[in-house]
């Protein structure tokens, strides 16, 4: 396996356990933080750590591994605070979503452009061209996702110019930097997996993979308490991301297996999930800056 922090090849889970133990004993910040966030905050003996790493990384099917890791990270026993708040979102939370998400969508398109520029698979090219079109041009007579996002913000009381001129918060900038670096330095297969795994957040059937909740309470879509523009934006992603995430991850996993880059793809996906965690926290931070009440 590859170390998810420094990306040295470790050869076995026993070697990985020795590597992490050695780095932790040296108090290397990157390795200690990774263990704390992904394995345990408790110091383990090497044999115990070997089994934990085996459980974390071992897979039969890469797509299933990616979904499992995403669900446990964001929809597990302690769901991400932004996702918990999204069950019945406030005006401030939705505005925070708009202000930060516009920057994410721009990077999303840039990342998919790197996939299109590098892939040798015409079906992948067409798939990603359709994805970018849906986000920024519109498809089959429907408004682009970006435009629906801005309309949601306008329905919440901010004008278009004010929305578009609002710079991202630091966490969003850091996350975008990670995705930009992935796009510029990784294979198109890794980029594809790293970006499309993020669509799992709005997968309306995510509970079948063990998630404790969906992206939001579906009753919102028929609740007149929320402006029509809010409901239309949420519905668009909710309906689309089942097909997008499932199909794209299937394709990326197939190519990763054929090209022998499954371990590299695992590492890249983990870096993307870390960035996504930071980015979702920025949405929540923006809501607090707009006046959201902190509960709990």
N, C-alpha and C positions, 0 to 999 in steps of 0.2 A: 504493500500500500504506500501511498504518498502521505507525508506529513501535511495536514491541512493548514499549518501555520507557515513553515519554511519550505515546504514542498520537496524536501529531500526524499529519495526513495528508501523505504525502510525494509522492504523484503518480506516481513511477516508481522503478525500482530504482537508476537513476543518482542521483536525488534522495535516495534512502535512503542510498546510499553516501556522498554528500557530508555528509548529516546525521550519520551515525555517525562519520565521520572528524573532523568538526568537534567533536562532543561528546567524542571520544576525545582530541583534541588539547587540550581544556580539562580533561582528566582527570576527566570526569564519571563518578562511580563506577557508577551504574546502567547506563549504556551500555557502559562498558568491561567490566563483569562479564558483561553479556549476550553481548557478542562473544566473550569468553573461553570461556564455557560452551557457546555454540551454533555459533560460526563458527570462530574460531581465536584463539590467544594471540599469534600473530605479527602484527606491523603489516603491513597490506597497502596497496598503492596503490589509489586509488579505483576504477580500472577492474577490478582483481582483486576488490575487495570487492563491487562491483556484481554480478559473476558469482556470487560465493558467496551473496549475498543472494537472487539470482534462483533459484539452485538450492535454497535453503532454503525459500523461500516459494511459489514458483510451483506451481500444481496444476491438474489437469483435473477432479478429483473430490475434494471436501473430505474425505469419509470416508477415502479412501485416503491422503490427506495426513496426516490425524490418526494413522492406524495407523502410517504410516511414521515420523513424528516420535516416536511413543511407543516403537516398537521400537528405533530408533537411540539414544534417550535411556536406556532401561532394559535392553535386551536386545542391545545391539550388541557390538562387539569388546571393550569393557570393561563388562560387565554391572554393574548397581548392586550394591554389596557385600552388601546384605541379600538380594538375589535369589540371588547366588552362595552365600550361607550357607544359604539355604532348600533347596538341593538335597538335603541330608541334615541337617535341622535338629536342633539340640540342644534339651534341655529348656529351657534359658535363653532360646534364641532364640524358641521357641514361646510361652513365658510373656511375653516382651517383646512379641510379636505380640498376645497377648490384651490386655495392659494398655493398650497404645496404641490398638488397633483399636476397642475399645469406644467411645472418644471420637470416632473417625472415623465410626463407624456412626450415631451420634446426629446428627452434622452432615450426613451423607449424607441422612438422612430429612428434615431441615430444608430442605436444598437442593432435594430433589425436591418438597417441599411448595410451594416458591416456583414451580416449574414448573407444578404443578397449579393454583395460584392465578392464573396469568397466561395459560396457553395457551387458545387458542380452538378447539383440535383435541380433540374428544372421545376419539379413539383414543389420543392422547398422555396425556390425563387418566387413562384406564383403565390404560394401560401403567405409568404412574408410581404409581398407586394399588396395583397388583399388586406393584410393586417394593418399596414401603414395607411392604406387608403381609407379603411374604416375609421382610423383615428383622426386623420387630418383632411380628407377629401370628401368622404361620404361614400356610401356603397348601396346599390339597389334603391336609389331614391331616398335613402335615410341620411339625416344630418350626421356629420362626423362626430365621433365621441368627444373630441376636444371642444367642439362648438356646444354640445350638450352640457359639458362641464361649465363653460362660461355662462350659459343661460341659467344654470342652477345657481351660480354665484349672483347673477343679476336678480334672480327671484328672491334672494335672501337680503337684498338691499344695497349691494355694491355695484357700481357701474363698471362697464367693460374696461375702460381705461385704467381705473383704479386697480382692478384685478390683475390686468396684464403687466402693470408697472410695479407690482409688488415683488421684491426679490425673495428668493428662497431663504429659509432659515439655515443655520449652520449644519444641522443634522442632515437636511435634504441635500445640501451642497456636498457634504462628505459622502453620502450614499451615491449621488450622481457621479462623483469622482471615481468611486469603486466600479460602477457600471461602465464608465467611459474607459477605464483602464482594462477591464475585461474585454470590451469591444475592440480595443486597439492591440491587445497582446495575445488573445486566445483564439483557438480555432473556431470556425463558424458553428461547429457542433456544440462546443461549450457555451458559446454566446447564446445560442438558441435555447438550450436547456436552462441557462441562468436567468434569462428574461421570461420565458414562458412559464416557468414554475411559479412565478409571482402571480400569474392569473388564477392560480388555485385559490387565492384569497376570496374571490367572488364566486367560486364554484357552488352552485345551489344544491348540489348533491354531496357536498363535502362530508356530511355526517356519516355516509356509508363507509368512509375511511377512518372513522373514529373521532371526528371532530365533535366538540361539545356544543357547538353552535354554528349557525351559518353567518355570512357577512353582516346581515342585519335581519331583524324580524320581518319576514315576508309580508306581514299585515300592513307594513308601511306603504306598500305599493297601492293599496286601496284606501289609505287614510287621508282624508281631505285636510287634516291638520298640516300636512306637508304640502308645499306648493307643487303644482303639476310638474314644473320643470325639475324639481328634486326627484319626484317619482319616475319621471321619464329617464333621467340620467341613471338612476340606480337600476331600473328595469333593464336598460340596454346592456349594462355590464353583466348583470345577473343572468340574462338569457344567453349572452354570447360566450362567456368564459368557460362554460362546460366544454363546448366543442373546441375552443381555442387551446385551452391548457391540455386536455386529454390528447388531442390529435398531435399537437406540436411536440409534447413530451414523448409520445410514441415514436415519432419520426427521429427526434434527437437521440433517443435511446438506441434505436436500430442502427443509426450511423455510428454512434459511439462504440457499439459492440463490433461492428464491421471494421472500423478503423483502429480498434484497440486503444481507445482513449477513455474508457469508462472510469478509471481511477482519477484521471485529470478532470473529467467532467464532475465527478463527485466533489472534488476540492473547489472547483469554480462555482458550483451550485451553493456550497456552504458559504462561500464569500458573498454571494448574491443574497442569500437569506440573512446574513449578518447585516448587510447594507439595508435590506428591506425592513428589518427590525428598527434600525436607526431612523429610517424614513417615516415609518408609521408613528414613531414617537414624536417626530417633528410635526406631524399633523395635529397630534394631541397638544403639543406645546403651543402651536399657533392658536388653537382653540382657547387655551388658558390665557394667552395674551389678548384675545378678543373678549375675555370676560367669562369663560366657562368656569363653573364652580367645581372645585376638586372634591370628589366624594370618596370617602373611605381612606 
